[in-house]
Amino acid sequence: MNWEAILAPYSQVVEELKVKLKGMRAQFEYETRHSPIEFIVGRVKPVQSILEKAEKRKIPLNRIEQDIQDIAGIRVVCQFVDDIYTVVEMLRSRKDFTIVEEKDYIANEKESGYRSFHMLIEYPVETIHGNKVIMAEIQIRTLAMNFWATNEHSLNYKYKGRIPEDIKLRLQLAAEAAFKLDEEMSKIKTEIQEARRIFHRK
């Protein structure tokens, strides 16, 4: 398989989405309002990860593009929980891609304690062979949720998806602590935003 040719349009989607989301962030800042977006990262799943996922889910190689929906991934990180839903609404109103599915793991967190808002989108991209519609996943979460999820991901990788029970329990407790932090910060959100505005004016 020519992975470079297969993954090139996915790289293009990631780059285009990053530019558009950074543009949204800048627009909020120009208008002197609080930007709900703290930062944006994007990646194309490495070939090894694609193959591991295909093997795990018994997906034939000729079905990878149809059945693995997060080859192109964008993560939008926000300061506050309600910022996540502001970003969700903004994405819903866009006309340059189609939302296929939404999963709210904040209102319904996973058993592990994982919290995040997932959007699966179809994004049309121009290639040298014409228009191609690419599936991409957008994850929207707070800084605290991102800190937790990054560490959980590393542990999952280390233990090949079989995290020991004592560590699992600590992760669940840490997830609750992270969400409690988000809740407490939300209660003083206005104060924090005002402090940031004063700081940026200096």
Buried (B, 14 or more C-beta within 10 A) or exposed (E): EEEEEBBBBBBBBBEBBBEBBEEBBEEBEEEEEBBBBBEBEBBBBEBEBBBEBBEEEEBEEEEBBEBBBBBBBBBBBBBBBBBBBBBBEBBEEEEEBEBEEBBBBBEEBEEBBBBBBBBBBEBEBEEEEEEBEBBBBBBBBBBBBBBBBEEBEEBBEEEEEEBEEEEBEEBBEBBEEBBEBBEEBBEEBEEBBEEEEEEEEE
